[in-house]
């Protein structure tokens, strides 16, 4: 990992720890997310991917949100965590990407198909707040109707294999 990514990751963790110092529940969820990621990364053997997805679909939705934000930090991005889970306006956090600037992040823990309406609303938020891009991360299934909302937007969908690459291998892959 390049030195700039390591510095960005450490700065993100320190600044968010300071911002969340009076939020014990939030700090607990961040710590739990790191423990879950360590657990997932220690697994091996056959059927690893389906096992991980099944596990993630049972995790508390707030913990899942923190897992994704922590994984983005592990990729070397600077993550700005929200200080509240409710009233966040549909944006669960922001990540600084060196080539794209601040990207809005929305995380959904689904067990079934993703709601195309959720993706449409998030795309509208990204456009309204003039973010250069958005990451819609989910644990569910992506139906064909979902992709029509991605074509004209600067959204990147992260799910399935791509979600596992982010969580297990610390690889974000190509965006936009």
C-alpha positions as CSV (number, residue, x, y, z in Angstrom):
1,X,0.0,0.0,0.0
2,X,1.5,3.4,-1.0
3,X,2.5,5.7,1.8
4,X,-0.2,8.3,0.9
5,X,-2.9,5.6,1.3
6,X,-1.5,4.7,4.8
7,X,-1.4,8.3,5.8
8,X,-5.0,8.9,4.5
9,X,-6.2,5.8,6.4
10,X,-4.6,6.8,9.7
11,X,-5.8,10.4,9.4
12,X,-9.3,9.1,8.7
13,X,-9.3,6.9,11.8
14,X,-7.9,9.6,14.1
15,X,-10.2,12.3,12.9
16,X,-13.3,10.1,13.1
17,X,-12.3,8.9,16.6
18,X,-12.1,12.5,17.7
19,X,-15.4,13.4,16.1
20,X,-17.1,10.4,17.6
21,X,-15.6,10.7,21.1
22,X,-19.0,11.5,22.7
23,X,-20.8,8.8,20.8
24,X,-20.2,5.5,22.7
25,X,-22.7,3.5,20.6
26,X,-21.2,4.8,17.4
27,X,-17.6,4.0,18.6
28,X,-18.8,0.5,19.7
29,X,-20.2,-0.1,16.2
30,X,-17.0,1.0,14.5
31,X,-15.0,-1.3,16.8
32,X,-17.4,-4.2,16.1
33,X,-17.1,-3.6,12.4
34,X,-13.3,-4.0,12.6
35,X,-13.8,-7.2,14.6
36,X,-16.2,-8.5,12.0
37,X,-13.8,-7.7,9.2
38,X,-11.0,-9.5,11.0
39,X,-13.2,-12.5,11.4
40,X,-14.3,-12.5,7.7
41,X,-10.7,-12.1,6.5
42,X,-9.6,-15.1,8.6
43,X,-12.1,-17.5,7.0
44,X,-11.0,-19.8,4.2
45,X,-12.1,-23.0,2.5
46,X,-14.8,-24.0,0.0
47,X,-17.9,-21.8,-0.4
48,X,-16.2,-18.8,1.1
49,X,-18.1,-16.2,-0.9
50,X,-21.6,-17.5,-0.3
51,X,-20.8,-18.0,3.4
52,X,-19.6,-14.4,3.7
53,X,-22.6,-13.0,1.9
54,X,-25.0,-15.1,4.1
55,X,-23.2,-13.8,7.2
56,X,-23.3,-10.2,6.1
57,X,-27.1,-10.4,5.4
58,X,-27.6,-11.3,9.1
59,X,-25.4,-8.6,10.5
60,X,-27.1,-5.6,12.2
61,X,-27.6,-2.9,9.5
62,X,-25.7,-0.3,11.4
63,X,-22.8,-2.6,11.9
64,X,-22.9,-3.4,8.1
65,X,-22.7,0.3,7.4
66,X,-19.6,0.6,9.6
67,X,-18.1,-2.5,8.0
68,X,-18.3,-0.9,4.6
69,X,-16.9,2.4,5.8
70,X,-14.1,0.7,7.6
71,X,-13.3,-1.4,4.5
72,X,-13.1,1.9,2.4
73,X,-10.6,3.2,5.0
74,X,-8.6,-0.1,4.6
75,X,-8.4,0.6,0.9
76,X,-6.6,3.9,1.7
77,X,-9.5,6.3,1.3
78,X,-10.2,9.1,3.8
79,X,-13.7,8.4,5.2
80,X,-15.9,11.0,6.8
81,X,-18.3,9.1,9.1
82,X,-21.7,10.6,10.0
83,X,-22.0,11.4,13.7
84,X,-25.7,10.2,13.6
85,X,-27.3,7.2,12.0
86,X,-30.7,8.8,11.6
87,X,-31.3,12.1,10.0
88,X,-28.3,11.6,7.7
89,X,-30.3,12.6,4.6
90,X,-29.7,9.3,2.9
91,X,-25.9,9.7,2.8
92,X,-24.3,7.3,5.2
93,X,-20.8,8.8,4.9
94,X,-18.3,10.3,2.5
95,X,-15.1,9.0,1.1
96,X,-12.3,11.1,-0.4
97,X,-11.0,9.5,-3.7
98,X,-7.8,11.1,-5.0
99,X,-9.1,11.2,-8.6
100,X,-12.7,12.1,-7.9
101,X,-12.8,14.1,-4.7
102,X,-15.6,13.5,-2.1
103,X,-17.9,10.7,-3.0
104,X,-21.2,10.1,-1.2
105,X,-21.6,6.6,0.2
106,X,-24.9,4.8,0.9
107,X,-24.9,1.4,2.4
108,X,-27.9,-1.0,2.5
109,X,-28.0,-4.4,4.1
110,X,-30.5,-6.3,2.0
111,X,-31.5,-10.0,2.1
112,X,-33.5,-9.9,-1.1
113,X,-33.5,-7.7,-4.2
114,X,-32.4,-4.1,-4.0
115,X,-35.1,-1.5,-4.3
116,X,-34.6,0.5,-7.5
117,X,-36.3,3.4,-5.8
118,X,-33.6,3.5,-3.2
119,X,-31.0,3.7,-6.0
120,X,-33.0,6.4,-7.8
121,X,-33.3,8.5,-4.7
122,X,-29.6,8.2,-3.9
123,X,-28.7,9.2,-7.5
124,X,-30.9,12.3,-7.0
125,X,-29.1,13.1,-3.7
126,X,-25.7,12.8,-5.4
127,X,-26.9,15.2,-8.2
128,X,-28.6,17.6,-5.8
129,X,-25.6,18.0,-3.5
130,X,-23.3,18.0,-6.5
131,X,-21.1,15.2,-5.5
132,X,-18.8,14.1,-8.4
133,X,-19.8,10.5,-7.7
134,X,-21.6,8.1,-5.3
135,X,-21.1,4.6,-4.1
136,X,-24.2,2.5,-3.5
137,X,-23.0,-0.6,-1.5
138,X,-25.4,-3.4,-0.7
139,X,-25.5,-7.1,0.3
140,X,-28.6,-8.0,-1.7
141,X,-29.4,-9.0,-5.3
142,X,-29.2,-6.5,-8.1
143,X,-32.1,-6.8,-10.6
144,X,-32.1,-5.6,-14.2
145,X,-34.3,-2.6,-13.3
146,X,-31.6,-1.3,-11.0
147,X,-29.1,-0.7,-13.8
148,X,-31.3,1.8,-15.7
149,X,-30.7,4.2,-12.7
150,X,-26.9,3.8,-13.0
151,X,-26.6,4.6,-16.7
152,X,-27.0,8.3,-16.5
153,X,-25.5,8.9,-13.1
154,X,-22.1,8.9,-11.5
155,X,-23.1,6.0,-9.2
156,X,-21.0,2.9,-8.7
157,X,-22.8,-0.2,-7.5
158,X,-20.8,-2.4,-5.2
159,X,-22.3,-5.8,-4.4
160,X,-21.7,-9.5,-4.6
161,X,-18.1,-10.4,-5.8
162,X,-17.2,-6.7,-5.8
163,X,-18.3,-6.3,-2.2
164,X,-16.3,-9.3,-1.1
165,X,-13.2,-7.9,-3.0
166,X,-13.6,-4.7,-1.0
167,X,-14.2,-6.4,2.4
168,X,-11.8,-9.3,2.1
169,X,-9.0,-8.2,-0.2
170,X,-9.1,-4.4,0.4
171,X,-9.6,-3.7,-3.3
172,X,-12.0,-1.1,-4.5
173,X,-11.6,-1.7,-8.2
174,X,-12.5,0.7,-11.0
175,X,-15.0,3.4,-10.2
176,X,-17.1,5.3,-12.7
